[in-house]
Amino acid sequence: MKTVTLRSLRRNAGLLDGAAAGEDLLVTRFGRPYVRIVAADKPASFVGAGAHLGAKEAVSPASIPEAEWKGLR
């Protein structure tokens, strides 16, 4: 785990690239541990992630209530 100061993290955003690659960062503020940055879990696959975008049906079969139309007219 690499320890960096909050000031150095603000000045060198490239440190986040190391965290994205899997290196844990411990950020200190005023010499004390402030936050720990770890890489996000990567999804196993993106296959089918946008399948709903090609849908031809309405999201909801119910009509829009009259109360919601008042501000749109």
Backbone bond lengths (Angstrom), bond angles and torsions (degrees), N, CA, C in turn:
res aa  C-N    CA-C-N  psi(-1)  N-CA   C-N-CA  omega(-1)  CA-C   N-CA-C  phi
1 M - - - 1.448 - - 1.529 107.24 -
2 K 1.310 115.07 129.53 1.457 121.77 179.78 1.524 108.97 -93.43
3 T 1.334 116.28 136.17 1.457 121.38 178.91 1.517 109.26 -106.34
4 V 1.331 116.40 127.85 1.461 122.18 178.99 1.518 108.58 -134.25
5 T 1.310 115.66 156.42 1.459 119.52 176.61 1.527 109.44 -85.10
6 L 1.301 115.42 158.36 1.460 119.97 178.61 1.526 110.42 -61.75
7 R 1.315 116.58 -38.94 1.464 120.95 179.16 1.531 111.27 -62.35
8 S 1.338 117.27 -43.52 1.463 119.22 -179.56 1.526 111.19 -68.09
9 L 1.330 117.27 -32.73 1.463 120.05 177.21 1.520 110.60 -67.07
10 R 1.328 116.70 -38.98 1.471 119.89 177.90 1.518 111.68 -65.69
11 R 1.315 116.71 -36.09 1.464 120.64 -177.67 1.525 113.15 -81.53
12 N 1.336 116.97 -26.14 1.461 120.74 -176.39 1.528 109.09 -129.77
13 A 1.316 115.77 85.11 1.461 120.40 -179.28 1.525 111.53 -67.67
14 G 1.319 118.01 -12.00 1.458 121.64 176.72 1.517 112.30 -63.73
15 L 1.318 116.97 -19.13 1.467 120.07 175.61 1.519 111.12 -61.46
16 L 1.319 116.36 -28.52 1.467 120.20 178.65 1.526 111.75 -68.24
17 D 1.329 116.82 -26.72 1.463 119.51 177.09 1.523 110.33 -62.92
18 G 1.337 116.13 -38.03 1.458 119.65 176.68 1.516 111.47 -64.20
19 A 1.327 115.92 -39.96 1.461 119.94 178.06 1.529 110.66 -65.35
20 A 1.320 116.31 -38.75 1.471 119.82 178.56 1.525 111.26 -65.75
21 A 1.335 116.35 -28.54 1.460 120.70 179.67 1.526 112.03 -80.08
22 G 1.338 117.20 -6.89 1.455 119.66 176.32 1.515 114.63 119.83
23 E 1.322 118.56 -5.00 1.457 121.39 179.41 1.535 109.59 -83.86
24 D 1.321 116.98 127.25 1.469 120.78 178.30 1.520 109.88 -75.93
25 L 1.325 116.32 140.68 1.465 122.00 176.84 1.519 108.92 -117.21
26 L 1.319 116.39 132.97 1.457 121.65 171.43 1.516 106.13 -108.28
27 V 1.324 116.43 116.39 1.461 122.00 -177.76 1.517 107.59 -97.80
28 T 1.326 115.70 129.34 1.456 120.50 178.90 1.519 109.86 -107.37
29 R 1.328 114.79 152.00 1.462 121.98 177.28 1.524 106.57 -135.70
30 F 1.300 116.40 122.96 1.464 122.08 -175.72 1.528 111.08 56.94
31 G 1.343 116.90 34.90 1.456 122.51 176.60 1.513 115.56 79.70
32 R 1.318 117.53 3.60 1.463 121.35 179.93 1.521 110.08 -118.18
33 P 1.340 117.81 148.12 1.471 119.98 177.52 1.525 110.65 -55.76
34 Y 1.333 115.57 131.85 1.463 121.69 -176.02 1.523 110.89 -115.37
35 V 1.323 116.75 -50.27 1.464 120.99 -178.20 1.527 108.44 -154.75
36 R 1.323 115.26 150.89 1.464 120.85 175.78 1.519 107.72 -114.41
37 I 1.307 116.45 131.59 1.460 121.89 -179.03 1.523 108.14 -111.34
38 V 1.316 115.80 125.54 1.463 121.96 177.53 1.525 108.60 -126.01
39 A 1.299 116.03 158.83 1.466 120.87 179.53 1.525 110.09 -68.37
40 A 1.313 115.55 143.44 1.468 121.23 177.32 1.519 109.22 -73.89
41 D 1.323 116.21 150.74 1.462 120.30 175.51 1.511 108.94 -68.01
42 K 1.315 115.71 133.01 1.459 119.90 178.64 1.522 108.69 -89.99
43 P 1.333 117.22 139.35 1.461 119.06 178.35 1.520 110.91 -65.17
44 A 1.317 116.09 149.51 1.456 120.74 -179.35 1.523 111.42 -65.83
45 S 1.336 117.06 -34.59 1.452 120.17 -176.42 1.524 109.95 -158.73
46 F 1.307 116.14 149.89 1.459 121.20 175.09 1.524 111.47 -101.23
47 V 1.319 116.94 2.00 1.459 121.33 -177.90 1.527 108.81 -62.25
48 G 1.297 116.70 124.90 1.454 122.13 178.46 1.519 114.31 83.64
49 A 1.325 117.43 4.95 1.466 119.95 -177.05 1.524 112.24 -64.28
50 G 1.315 118.84 -31.50 1.458 121.24 -178.38 1.513 113.08 -110.92
51 A 1.321 117.88 23.64 1.463 121.14 -176.11 1.523 111.87 -60.23
52 H 1.324 117.71 -32.41 1.463 120.34 -177.21 1.529 112.00 -74.34
53 L 1.322 118.88 -13.98 1.458 120.91 -176.28 1.526 112.66 -70.42
54 G 1.311 118.12 -23.74 1.453 121.41 179.99 1.515 112.96 -93.82
55 A 1.305 117.89 9.25 1.462 121.37 -177.42 1.525 110.53 -65.04
56 K 1.296 116.58 136.80 1.469 121.99 -179.68 1.521 112.43 -99.66
57 E 1.323 117.65 -11.62 1.449 121.37 -178.58 1.525 110.09 -88.71
58 A 1.316 115.78 157.27 1.457 120.73 177.09 1.523 109.38 -66.83
59 V 1.307 115.53 150.61 1.453 119.72 179.10 1.515 110.42 -64.42
60 S 1.316 116.75 -41.17 1.455 121.31 178.42 1.527 107.84 -129.76
61 P 1.318 118.03 130.58 1.462 119.20 179.16 1.527 112.96 -73.76
62 A 1.325 117.40 -15.04 1.473 120.27 -179.33 1.528 109.86 -74.40
63 S 1.324 116.04 145.44 1.458 119.52 178.13 1.524 109.95 -75.50
64 I 1.318 116.41 162.41 1.460 121.39 -179.80 1.525 108.61 -74.27
65 P 1.331 117.09 130.95 1.474 119.33 179.95 1.523 111.50 -62.47
66 E 1.314 116.46 147.96 1.474 122.44 -178.49 1.533 111.28 -58.03
67 A 1.316 118.55 -33.35 1.460 122.01 -179.10 1.539 111.59 -62.52
68 E 1.338 117.12 -30.63 1.454 120.32 -179.63 1.525 111.95 -80.91
69 W 1.303 119.20 -20.02 1.454 122.58 -179.50 1.526 112.12 -80.06
70 K 1.305 119.34 -20.21 1.443 122.64 -174.41 1.524 113.26 -55.30
71 G 1.310 117.61 -41.96 1.447 120.91 -178.35 1.521 113.56 -81.80
72 L 1.318 118.88 -10.01 1.455 122.43 -176.06 1.521 113.80 -95.94
73 R 1.306 117.06 -12.51 1.468 118.98 -176.39 1.492 111.92 -91.06
